[in-house]
Amino acid sequence: LVKGKTYNFVFWAQAENAPYDISDLKNVKMNYSSASANDETRDAFYAVTTLKVTGPLTETVKLYRPFAQVNFGTLDFTLAQNAGFAPTLSSFTADAIASTFDTFNAEGKDEVTLTLAEKDIPSEELKATGATYKWLAMNYVLPMGKQVEKHNSNVSATFMSASESVTISAPNAPIQANYRTNILGNLLTNQTTFNVEIIPAFKTPDNDVVENISDVA
């Protein structure tokens, strides 16, 4: 580096097959075409730093996700299986999602609605709120706006078996870069309670049938 000059550096780390266009590291393009849900290769890390060269130096650079991770986890997976519904696939949708990441300004731009096609649900468990959930969906999204701010998105996921599906929506879910958003609960079943009341009285009038029997035999 030339002495006395100031340099802006962008660091970007991604999986080998990550679907991002990094030809311009000032504006990283998200590729959502033919994208599927629950794809770990969509994870990535970045950092931006500015340095003025005043002499030899060693700099530590910490990389963080520009993405929010949105998870769906359920406590009633076994109950659903026992009731005949065992999902193996999930898809995902979210609005107010950015398709371009302005790295220098740490900002998501170019708003789109994201749809990720069905793919195998995660095999791992999801630990949150002191409980262990069956992980049904895991997706990385780039929020619109500044990275340091919390944003809202209408997110939903559909869980599919061979013949049935269940869709869970979370309107105005909070999403923020390098944070996880967990939609948790008994997502696959609804508790149904029957309050049984026995009515012992017969309805009236009686249905009377009177026969005059003249032959004892």
BELCOR-V13801 format. One record per backbone hydrogen bond with DSSP energy under -0.5 kcal/mol. NH is the residue of the N-H (numbers start at 1). CO is the residue of the C=O. E is the energy in kcal/mol with one decimal. If there is no record, write none. Layout:
BEGIN
{{NH & CO & E} {NH & CO & E}}
END
This chain:
BEGIN
{{4 & 53 & -3.1} {5 & 2 & -1.6} {7 & 51 & -3.3} {9 & 7 & -0.5} {9 & 49 & -3.2} {11 & 47 & -3.2} {13 & 45 & -3.0} {15 & 43 & -0.7} {18 & 15 & -1.8} {20 & 18 & -1.3} {21 & 29 & -2.4} {22 & 20 & -0.8} {25 & 23 & -0.5} {27 & 24 & -1.3} {28 & 101 & -2.2} {29 & 21 & -2.0} {30 & 99 & -2.7} {31 & 19 & -1.5} {32 & 30 & -0.7} {35 & 32 & -1.5} {37 & 117 & -3.1} {38 & 138 & -0.6} {40 & 38 & -0.7} {42 & 39 & -1.5} {43 & 40 & -1.7} {45 & 13 & -2.4} {46 & 64 & -2.7} {47 & 11 & -1.8} {49 & 9 & -2.0} {51 & 7 & -2.6} {53 & 5 & -2.9} {53 & 51 & -0.5} {54 & 52 & -0.9} {61 & 59 & -0.5} {62 & 60 & -0.5} {63 & 61 & -0.5} {64 & 46 & -2.4} {68 & 141 & -3.1} {69 & 179 & -2.1} {70 & 68 & -0.5} {70 & 139 & -3.1} {71 & 69 & -0.6} {71 & 181 & -3.2} {72 & 137 & -2.0} {73 & 183 & -2.5} {74 & 134 & -2.1} {75 & 185 & -1.8} {80 & 76 & -2.6} {81 & 77 & -2.3} {82 & 78 & -2.6} {83 & 79 & -1.4} {84 & 81 & -1.7} {85 & 80 & -3.1} {86 & 84 & -0.5} {88 & 160 & -2.8} {89 & 160 & -1.9} {90 & 119 & -2.3} {91 & 158 & -1.9} {92 & 116 & -2.1} {93 & 156 & -2.4} {94 & 114 & -2.1} {95 & 154 & -0.9} {97 & 112 & -2.3} {98 & 142 & -3.2} {99 & 109 & -1.7} {99 & 110 & -1.4} {100 & 109 & -1.9} {101 & 28 & -2.8} {102 & 100 & -0.6} {102 & 107 & -3.1} {103 & 26 & -1.5} {103 & 101 & -1.1} {104 & 26 & -0.5} {106 & 102 & -0.7} {106 & 103 & -0.5} {107 & 102 & -1.9} {108 & 145 & -2.5} {109 & 100 & -3.1} {112 & 97 & -3.0} {114 & 94 & -3.2} {114 & 112 & -0.5} {116 & 92 & -3.3} {117 & 35 & -2.3} {119 & 90 & -1.8} {121 & 88 & -2.1} {126 & 133 & -2.7} {127 & 125 & -0.6} {128 & 126 & -0.6} {128 & 131 & -2.1} {131 & 128 & -2.7} {133 & 126 & -3.5} {133 & 131 & -0.5} {134 & 74 & -3.2} {135 & 124 & -0.9} {135 & 133 & -0.6} {136 & 72 & -2.8} {136 & 134 & -0.6} {137 & 72 & -1.4} {139 & 70 & -2.0} {141 & 68 & -2.8} {143 & 141 & -0.7} {144 & 96 & -1.2} {145 & 108 & -2.4} {147 & 106 & -2.5} {149 & 146 & -1.1} {151 & 175 & -2.9} {153 & 173 & -1.9} {155 & 153 & -0.9} {155 & 170 & -1.8} {156 & 93 & -2.1} {157 & 168 & -2.3} {158 & 91 & -1.3} {159 & 166 & -3.3} {160 & 89 & -2.7} {161 & 164 & -2.8} {166 & 159 & -2.2} {168 & 157 & -2.8} {170 & 155 & -3.3} {173 & 153 & -2.4} {173 & 170 & -0.9} {175 & 151 & -2.8} {178 & 67 & -3.2} {179 & 176 & -1.8} {181 & 69 & -3.3} {182 & 180 & -0.5} {183 & 71 & -3.0} {183 & 181 & -0.5} {184 & 182 & -0.7} {185 & 73 & -0.8} {187 & 185 & -1.2} {195 & 193 & -0.6} {196 & 194 & -0.8} {200 & 198 & -0.7} {208 & 206 & -1.2} {211 & 209 & -0.5} {213 & 211 & -0.8} {214 & 212 & -0.6} {216 & 214 & -0.7}}
END
